């Protein structure tokens, strides 16, 4: 029998040589061992077989460490003799020292590593360099991250600071990555397509794996979605319980008759709008504050009420008419989202006294019959109107001064106009494949869409919604002209308005049905359609719809001489106007809904009580004008209420605009 040549493998360990808590962490020795290390297990492996195993006590004062009590301390270990050959060396560090030659069962592994292809030469000691990889026991991740839902793109990084079982920070590099890499999985709640993960600057979609301390993780957010939307990032690693980070955009939505998306547009002092702040998934200790800018005399903001996922504050209009006021809502994490506050210029000139309360103004330009229709108050206090025949948008102030602005596209035939959350007047162009927006100074921009636009309104999601003239589609676009989305709704809409329930309400080109379309706000599903028919007289030919001060939607029945009212739950009431053909309808400042009667050659407007401000629900009053009272009797059409409480309407058959003082 011959002797088998044998040798041992020696390892030198530096216990506590550097720590992630020190500035030297980034440049630590590759043989760094956690300061909590008290025991080491060394195995020499041939395939799956353990050829030799040694456990070493490296606690302070141990023989392997030369009796050193300090930190760092240098310790040495070697395996029992093994035959010469090529092996793998596995080293695992523990937080307990060996007892009777074995690592206790109550010990916790702190780090591990495997070195392959270790060549053992007979009758020598082979020294091996081991890069020990820390075993993650805790992630050191935040539980909550917030960002601004302002329509702009944002990136937020969150730092992972993993620790081992002894709560020692782990620093992992190229040669010693985490023993159990950390996996991140992104999930969106209440919407899709708004966030993604970035790893070291590269977009990796919905998942990422972090294996080194230098790995940088970010969440990219496009600024979109609606209240209730948030994302979760699930963090997991082998042997560690999953943790979750909530990534919560801060949405601020203005509500009430004067709120629209991220703007409040007041037309008189004392009017209020509630700002609802939503950070879905936020922890209960998240608080909010409000900071107004350039709002002196324009508006004031009350104290923020509520914490965590939802809070609110009331903004009140002042007596100074101006634009440029904004209110920033900020959480205690540092995220801020702002809303714009506009107050129409207060009219102080002496009212023009006209018999019967009427004043009629002729629109120049030769528009002719059928030129005038829609009318809407702007942030500047002027009444803005569409000129269908001349491709013009006009504005008239209280004194009767008319300014006309050409649209960006010839033959646009504008038909509907509404105030957007950006302070511009948005108008529909049924004869083009565009929708237009005009600033108070007349600067206009056309935004391309797929078909055309018929009726337009600002939505509760801070976007512009419109119906299409030759299709059964309702579409939506951002105020920047981006992100066009089209929803097949099964009807051709002739009018559309934002309801108080987060839905857009519309009436069809013909028929007796009111439709509600979800916007994604207030828990509604974007693009979902609910049809309401019960209670509406068949053949009514609905023409316009508007939200009332009572929170219901009011609509006109052109063929049946009726005004309809529908609650957001779908309950319908109808009120007879006795005669005539109701056309347009708008909420007055006096608690009434005001409407026009477009019986050709007629000269009637009317009002119906909503039960608000002392009015009686459903009581209809017809106001019949005449040429002798300053009203030519030329088919009232569009109607709006000015900042001075006067009722303004267009005359479709005469190209005039009338101001009526109730």
Residue pairs with C-beta under 8 A, 6 or more apart in sequence:
4 83
5 83
5 84
5 122
5 123
6 81
6 82
6 83
6 84
6 122
6 123
7 81
7 82
7 84
7 120
7 121
7 122
7 123
7 124
7 125
7 126
8 78
8 79
8 80
8 81
8 82
8 125
8 126
9 42
9 44
9 52
9 78
9 79
9 82
9 87
9 89
9 118
9 120
9 125
9 126
9 127
9 128
10 76
10 77
10 78
10 79
10 125
10 126
10 127
10 128
11 40
11 42
11 76
11 77
11 78
11 89
11 91
11 127
11 128
11 130
12 31
12 74
12 75
12 76
12 127
13 31
13 33
13 37
13 40
13 58
13 74
13 75
13 76
13 77
14 29
14 31
14 32
14 33
14 72
14 73
14 74
14 75
15 33
15 34
15 35
15 37
15 58
15 65
15 71
15 72
15 73
15 74
15 75
16 33
16 34
16 35
16 37
16 71
16 72
16 73
17 28
17 29
17 31
17 32
17 33
17 72
18 24
18 25
18 27
18 28
18 29
18 32
18 72
19 25
19 35
19 168
19 169
20 168
20 169
20 170
20 171
20 213
21 169
25 169
25 171
26 171
28 171
30 129
30 130
30 131
30 175
30 176
31 129
31 130
31 131
31 132
32 132
32 171
33 40
33 58
33 93
33 111
33 132
34 93
34 110
34 111
34 134
34 164
34 166
34 168
34 170
35 71
35 166
35 168
36 95
36 110
36 164
36 165
36 166
36 168
37 58
37 93
37 94
37 95
37 110
37 111
38 57
38 58
38 59
38 94
38 95
38 96
38 97
39 55
39 56
39 57
39 58
39 59
39 93
39 94
39 95
39 96
39 97
39 98
39 103
39 107
40 55
40 56
40 58
40 75
40 77
40 91
40 92
40 93
40 94
41 53
41 54
41 55
41 56
41 91
41 92
41 94
41 103
42 53
42 54
42 55
42 56
42 77
42 79
42 89
42 90
42 91
43 50
43 52
43 53
43 89
43 90
43 91
44 50
44 51
44 52
44 53
44 79
44 82
44 87
44 88
44 89
44 118
44 120
45 51
45 87
45 88
45 89
45 90
46 85
46 87
46 88
51 82
51 83
51 87
52 79
52 80
52 81
52 82
53 79
53 80
54 77
54 78
54 79
54 80
55 98
55 101
55 102
55 103
56 64
56 75
56 77
56 98
57 63
57 64
57 97
57 98
58 64
58 65
58 73
58 75
58 77
58 97
59 65
59 97
60 68
60 69
60 70
60 71
60 73
61 67
61 68
61 69
62 75
62 97
64 75
64 76
64 77
65 73
65 74
65 75
66 73
66 74
66 75
68 74
78 125
82 120
83 120
83 122
84 120
84 121
84 122
85 119
85 120
86 117
86 118
86 119
86 120
87 118
87 120
88 114
88 115
88 116
88 117
88 118
89 114
89 115
89 118
89 128
89 130
90 112
90 113
90 114
90 115
91 112
91 113
91 114
91 115
91 130
91 132
92 109
92 111
92 112
93 109
93 110
93 111
93 112
93 132
94 103
94 107
94 108
94 109
94 110
95 107
95 108
95 110
95 165
95 166
96 103
96 104
96 106
96 107
96 108
98 104
108 137
108 165
108 166
109 135
109 165
110 134
110 135
110 164
110 165
110 166
110 168
111 132
111 133
111 134
111 135
111 164
111 170
111 179
112 132
112 133
112 135
112 179
113 130
113 131
113 132
113 133
113 176
113 179
115 128
115 129
115 130
118 126
118 128
119 126
120 126
131 175
131 176
132 176
133 172
133 176
133 177
133 178
133 179
134 162
134 164
134 170
134 171
134 172
134 176
134 178
134 179
135 164
135 165
135 178
135 179
135 180
135 239
136 162
136 163
136 164
136 170
136 178
136 179
136 180
136 182
136 237
136 240
137 162
137 163
137 164
137 165
137 167
137 239
137 240
138 162
138 163
138 167
138 240
139 160
139 161
139 162
139 182
139 235
139 237
139 240
139 243
140 159
140 160
140 161
140 162
140 163
140 169
141 158
141 159
141 160
141 161
141 235
141 243
141 245
142 158
142 159
142 245
143 243
143 244
143 245
143 246
143 283
144 245
144 246
144 248
144 281
144 282
144 283
144 286
144 333
145 156
145 158
145 219
145 245
145 246
145 247
145 248
145 333
146 247
146 248
146 249
146 250
146 279
146 282
146 286
146 331
146 333
146 335
147 154
147 156
147 219
147 221
147 247
147 248
147 249
147 250
147 335
148 154
148 223
148 249
148 250
148 335
148 336
148 337
149 223
149 224
149 225
149 229
149 249
149 250
149 251
149 252
149 337
150 223
150 262
150 337
150 338
151 223
151 224
151 462
151 478
151 479
151 480
152 223
153 220
153 221
153 222
153 223
154 220
154 221
154 223
155 198
155 218
155 219
155 220
155 221
156 218
156 219
156 221
156 247
157 216
157 217
157 218
157 219
158 217
158 218
158 219
158 233
158 245
160 182
160 210
160 215
160 217
160 235
161 169
162 169
162 170
162 178
162 182
163 169
163 170
164 170
170 178
170 213
171 213
172 178
172 211
172 212
172 213
173 212
173 213
173 214
174 212
177 211
177 212
178 210
178 211
178 212
178 237
180 237
180 238
180 239
180 240
181 209
181 210
181 211
181 237
182 209
182 210
182 211
182 235
182 236
182 237
183 207
183 208
183 209
183 210
183 235
183 236
183 237
184 197
184 207
184 208
184 209
184 210
184 217
184 233
184 234
184 235
185 206
185 207
185 233
185 234
185 236
186 195
186 196
186 197
186 205
186 206
186 207
186 219
186 231
186 232
186 233
187 206
187 231
187 232
187 233
187 234
188 194
188 195
188 229
188 230
188 231
189 229
189 230
189 231
189 232
189 280
189 281
190 225
190 226
190 228
190 229
190 230
190 280
190 520
191 224
191 225
191 226
191 229
191 520
193 222
194 221
194 222
194 223
194 224
194 225
194 229
194 231
194 249
195 219
195 220
195 221
195 222
195 231
195 247
196 203
196 204
196 205
196 206
196 219
196 220
197 203
197 204
197 205
197 206
197 207
197 208
197 217
197 218
197 219
197 220
197 233
198 204
198 216
198 217
198 218
198 219
198 220
199 208
199 209
199 210
199 215
199 216
199 217
200 215
200 216
201 216
203 220
208 217
210 217
219 231
219 233
219 247
221 247
221 249
223 249
224 483
225 249
225 251
225 520
226 251
226 461
226 519
226 520
226 521
226 526
227 251
227 253
227 276
227 278
227 280
227 521
227 522
228 278
228 280
228 522
228 523
229 249
229 251
229 280
229 520
230 246
230 247
230 248
230 249
230 279
230 280
230 281
231 246
231 247
232 244
232 245
232 246
232 247
232 281
233 244
233 245
233 247
234 242
234 243
234 244
235 242
235 243
235 244
235 245
236 242
236 243
246 281
246 282
246 283
247 281
248 279
248 280
248 281
248 282
248 309
249 279
250 277
250 278
250 279
250 329
250 331
250 335
250 336
250 337
251 277
251 278
251 279
251 337
252 262
252 275
252 276
252 277
252 278
252 329
252 337
252 338
252 339
253 259
253 261
253 262
253 275
253 276
253 278
253 460
253 461
253 462
253 521
254 260
254 261
254 262
254 263
254 264
254 273
254 274
254 275
254 276
254 315
254 339
255 273
255 274
255 276
255 460
255 500
256 272
256 273
256 274
256 500
257 271
257 273
257 547
257 549
257 587
258 264
258 265
258 266
258 267
258 271
258 272
258 273
258 317
259 273
259 274
259 275
260 419
260 420
260 421
260 458
260 459
260 460
260 462
260 498
261 421
261 458
261 459
261 460
261 461
261 462
261 463
262 337
262 338
262 339
262 340
262 421
262 462
263 339
263 340
263 341
263 342
263 421
263 422
263 423
263 462
264 273
264 275
264 299
264 315
264 317
264 339
264 340
264 341
264 342
265 342
265 344
265 379
265 419
265 421
265 423
266 273
266 299
266 317
266 341
266 342
266 343
266 344
267 343
267 344
267 377
267 381
267 589
267 641
267 642
267 643
268 317
268 344
268 346
268 589
268 643
268 645
269 317
269 318
269 319
269 343
269 346
270 316
270 317
271 316
271 317
272 314
272 315
272 316
272 317
273 314
273 315
274 312
274 313
274 314
274 315
275 290
275 301
275 312
275 313
275 314
275 315
275 327
275 329
275 339
276 310
276 311
276 312
277 288
277 304
277 306
277 310
277 311
277 312
277 313
277 329
277 337
278 309
278 310
279 286
279 308
279 309
279 310
279 331
280 309
281 309
282 308
282 309
282 331
283 308
284 307
284 308
285 307
285 308
285 332
286 307
286 308
286 331
286 332
286 333
287 304
287 307
287 331
287 332
288 304
288 306
288 307
288 311
288 329
288 330
288 331
288 332
289 304
289 329
289 330
289 332
290 301
290 303
290 304
290 313
290 327
290 328
290 329
290 330
291 327
291 328
291 330
292 299
292 300
292 301
292 325
292 326
292 327
292 328
292 341
293 325
293 326
293 327
293 328
294 322
294 324
294 325
294 326
295 301
295 318
295 325
295 326
295 327
295 341
296 320
297 318
297 319
297 320
297 322
298 317
298 318
298 320
298 321
298 322
298 325
298 341
298 343
299 315
299 316
299 317
299 318
299 325
299 327
299 341
299 343
300 315
300 316
300 318
301 313
301 314
301 315
301 316
301 327
302 313
302 314
302 315
302 316
303 313
304 311
304 312
304 313
304 329
305 311
305 312
305 313
306 312
313 327
313 329
315 327
315 339
315 341
317 341
317 343
318 343
319 346
320 343
320 346
321 343
321 344
321 345
321 346
321 381
321 643
322 342
322 343
322 345
323 340
323 342
323 343
323 379
323 380
323 423
323 440
325 340
325 341
325 342
325 343
326 338
326 339
326 340
326 341
327 338
327 339
327 341
328 336
328 337
328 338
329 336
329 337
329 338
329 339
330 336
340 421
340 422
340 423
342 379
342 423
344 377
344 378
344 379
344 380
344 381
344 643
345 380
345 381
345 643
346 381
346 643
347 381
347 398
347 643
347 644
349 398
349 399
351 398
351 644
351 661
352 359
352 399
352 400
354 629
354 630
354 661
355 628
355 629
355 630
356 625
356 626
356 629
356 630
356 631
357 629
357 660
357 661
357 662
358 625
358 629
358 630
358 631
358 658
358 659
358 660
358 661
359 400
359 630
359 658
359 659
359 660
360 630
360 631
360 632
360 651
360 656
360 657
360 658
360 659
361 396
361 400
361 402
361 656
361 657
361 658
361 659
362 655
362 656
363 371
363 372
363 385
363 387
363 394
363 402
363 404
363 655
363 656
363 657
364 402
364 404
365 387
365 390
365 392
365 404
366 390
367 387
367 388
367 389
367 390
367 392
367 655
368 389
368 655
369 652
369 653
369 654
369 655
370 388
370 389
370 652
370 653
371 387
371 388
371 389
371 390
371 652
371 655
372 385
372 386
372 387
372 388
372 637
372 638
372 650
372 651
372 652
372 655
372 656
372 657
373 385
373 386
373 388
373 415
373 416
373 637
373 638
373 650
373 652
374 385
374 386
374 414
374 415
374 416
374 417
374 427
374 584
374 638
374 650
375 383
375 384
375 385
375 417
375 584
375 638
375 639
375 640
375 648
375 649
375 650
375 657
376 383
376 384
376 385
376 417
376 418
376 419
376 425
376 640
377 383
377 384
377 419
377 640
377 641
377 642
377 643
378 384
378 395
378 419
378 425
378 440
379 419
379 423
379 440
380 395
380 440
381 397
381 398
381 642
381 643
382 395
382 396
382 397
382 403
382 440
383 395
383 396
383 397
383 640
383 642
383 648
383 657
384 393
384 394
384 395
384 417
384 425
384 438
385 393
385 394
385 395
385 396
385 417
385 638
385 650
385 657
386 392
386 393
386 394
386 414
386 415
386 416
386 417
386 427
386 638
387 393
387 394
387 404
387 414
388 413
388 414
388 415
389 413
391 406
391 407
391 409
391 410
391 411
391 412
391 413
391 414
392 404
392 405
392 406
392 407
392 414
393 404
393 405
393 407
393 414
393 417
393 425
393 427
393 436
393 438
393 442
393 444
394 402
394 403
394 404
394 405
395 402
395 403
395 404
395 405
396 402
396 403
396 648
396 657
398 642
398 644
398 646
398 659
400 659
402 657
403 442
405 438
405 442
405 444
406 444
407 414
407 427
407 429
407 436
407 438
407 444
407 446
408 434
408 436
408 444
408 445
408 446
409 429
409 432
409 434
409 436
409 446
411 431
411 432
412 429
412 431
412 432
412 434
412 436
412 446
413 429
413 430
413 431
414 427
414 428
414 429
414 436
415 427
415 428
415 429
415 430
415 454
415 455
416 427
416 428
416 453
416 454
416 455
416 456
416 466
416 495
417 425
417 426
417 427
417 428
417 456
418 425
418 426
418 427
418 456
418 457
418 458
418 464
419 425
419 426
419 458
420 426
420 437
420 458
420 464
420 479
421 458
421 462
421 479
422 437
422 479
423 439
423 440
424 437
424 438
424 439
424 440
424 479
425 437
425 438
425 440
426 435
426 436
426 437
426 438
426 456
426 458
426 464
427 435
427 436
427 437
427 438
427 456
428 435
428 436
428 452
428 453
428 454
428 455
428 456
428 466
428 467
429 435
429 436
429 446
429 452
429 453
430 452
430 453
430 454
430 469
431 452
432 446
432 452
433 448
433 449
433 450
433 451
433 452
434 446
434 447
434 448
434 449
434 452
434 453
435 446
435 447
435 449
435 453
435 456
435 464
435 466
435 477
436 444
436 445
436 446
436 447
437 444
437 445
437 447
437 464
437 479
437 481
438 444
438 445
445 481
447 477
447 481
448 481
449 466
449 475
449 477
449 484
450 468
450 475
450 484
450 486
451 468
451 469
451 470
451 471
451 473
452 468
452 469
452 470
453 466
453 467
453 468
453 469
453 475
454 466
454 467
454 468
454 469
454 492
454 493
454 494
455 466
455 467
455 493
455 494
455 495
455 496
455 506
456 464
456 465
456 466
456 496
457 464
457 465
457 466
457 496
457 497
457 498
457 504
458 464
458 465
458 498
459 465
459 476
459 498
459 504
459 519
459 521
460 498
460 502
460 519
460 521
460 522
461 476
461 519
461 520
461 521
462 478
462 479
463 476
463 477
463 478
463 479
463 483
463 519
464 476
464 477
464 478
464 479
465 474
465 475
465 476
465 496
465 498
465 504
465 517
465 519
466 474
466 475
466 476
466 477
466 496
467 473
467 474
467 475
467 492
467 493
467 494
467 495
467 496
467 506
468 474
468 475
468 486
468 492
468 493
469 492
470 492
471 492
472 488
472 489
472 490
472 491
472 492
473 486
473 487
473 488
473 489
474 486
474 487
474 489
474 493
474 496
474 504
474 506
474 517
475 484
475 485
475 486
475 487
476 483
476 484
476 485
476 487
476 519
477 483
477 484
477 485
485 526
485 527
487 517
487 526
487 527
487 529
489 506
489 515
489 517
489 527
489 529
490 529
491 506
491 508
491 509
491 511
491 513
491 515
492 508
492 509
493 506
493 507
493 508
493 509
493 515
494 507
494 508
494 509
494 542
494 543
494 544
495 506
495 507
495 542
495 543
495 544
495 545
495 555
496 504
496 505
496 506
496 545
497 504
497 505
497 506
497 545
497 546
497 547
497 553
498 504
498 505
498 547
499 505
499 516
499 547
499 553
499 568
500 547
500 551
500 568
501 516
501 522
501 524
501 568
502 518
502 519
502 520
502 521
502 522
502 523
502 524
503 516
503 517
503 518
503 519
503 521
503 522
503 524
503 530
503 568
504 516
504 517
504 519
505 514
505 515
505 516
505 517
505 545
505 547
505 553
505 566
506 514
506 515
506 516
506 517
506 545
507 513
507 514
507 515
507 542
507 543
507 544
507 545
507 555
508 515
508 542
510 541
511 540
511 541
511 542
512 533
512 536
512 537
512 538
512 539
512 540
512 541
512 542
512 557
513 531
513 532
513 533
513 536
513 542
514 531
514 532
514 533
514 536
514 542
514 545
514 553
514 555
514 564
514 566
514 572
515 529
515 530
515 531
515 532
516 529
516 530
516 532
516 568
517 527
517 528
517 529
518 524
518 525
518 526
518 527
518 528
518 529
519 526
520 526
530 570
532 566
532 570
532 572
534 570
534 572
535 566
535 571
535 572
535 573
535 574
536 542
536 557
536 564
536 572
536 574
537 557
537 560
537 562
537 574
539 559
539 560
540 557
540 558
540 559
540 560
540 562
540 564
541 557
541 558
541 559
541 560
542 555
542 556
542 557
542 558
542 564
543 555
543 556
543 557
543 558
543 582
543 583
543 584
544 555
544 556
544 583
544 584
544 585
545 553
545 554
545 555
545 556
545 585
546 553
546 554
546 555
546 585
546 586
546 587
546 593
547 553
547 554
547 587
548 554
548 565
548 587
548 593
548 610
548 612
549 587
549 591
549 610
549 612
549 613
550 610
550 611
550 612
550 617
551 567
551 568
552 565
552 566
552 567
552 568
552 610
553 565
553 566
553 567
553 568
554 563
554 564
554 565
554 566
554 585
554 587
554 593
554 608
554 610
555 563
555 564
555 565
555 566
555 585
556 562
556 563
556 564
556 582
556 583
556 584
556 585
556 595
557 563
557 564
557 574
557 582
558 581
558 582
558 583
558 598
559 581
561 576
561 577
561 578
561 579
561 580
561 581
561 582
562 574
562 575
562 576
562 577
562 582
563 574
563 575
563 577
563 582
563 585
563 593
563 595
563 608
563 620
564 572
564 573
564 574
564 575
565 572
565 573
565 574
565 575
565 618
566 572
566 573
573 618
575 608
575 618
575 619
575 620
576 620
577 595
577 597
577 606
577 608
577 620
577 622
578 620
578 622
579 599
579 622
580 597
580 599
580 602
580 604
580 606
580 622
581 597
581 598
581 599
582 595
582 596
582 597
582 598
582 606
583 595
583 596
583 597
583 598
583 636
583 637
584 595
584 596
584 598
584 637
584 638
584 639
584 649
585 593
585 594
585 595
585 596
585 639
586 593
586 594
586 595
586 639
586 640
586 641
587 593
587 594
587 610
587 641
588 594
588 607
588 641
588 645
588 647
588 662
589 641
589 645
590 613
590 615
590 645
590 662
591 609
591 610
591 611
591 612
591 613
591 614
591 615
592 607
592 608
592 609
592 610
592 615
593 607
593 608
593 610
594 605
594 606
594 607
594 639
594 641
594 647
595 605
595 606
595 607
595 608
595 639
596 604
596 605
596 636
596 637
596 638
596 639
596 649
597 604
597 605
597 606
597 622
597 636
598 635
598 636
598 637
598 652
599 635
600 635
600 653
601 633
601 634
601 635
601 653
602 633
602 635
602 636
603 624
603 625
603 626
603 627
603 631
603 632
603 633
603 634
603 636
604 622
604 623
604 624
604 625
604 636
605 622
605 623
605 625
605 636
605 639
605 647
605 649
605 660
606 620
606 621
606 622
606 623
607 620
607 621
607 623
607 662
608 618
608 619
608 620
608 621
609 615
609 616
609 617
609 618
609 619
610 617
611 617
623 660
625 631
625 633
625 658
625 660
626 633
627 633
630 658
631 651
631 658
632 651
632 654
632 656
634 651
634 652
634 653
634 654
634 656
635 651
635 652
635 653
635 654
636 649
636 650
636 651
636 652
636 658
637 649
637 650
637 651
637 652
638 649
638 650
639 647
639 648
639 649
639 650
640 647
640 648
640 649
641 647
641 648
642 648
642 659
645 662
646 659
646 660
646 661
646 662
647 659
647 660
647 661
647 662
648 657
648 658
648 659
648 660
649 657
649 658
649 660
650 656
650 657
650 658
651 657
651 658
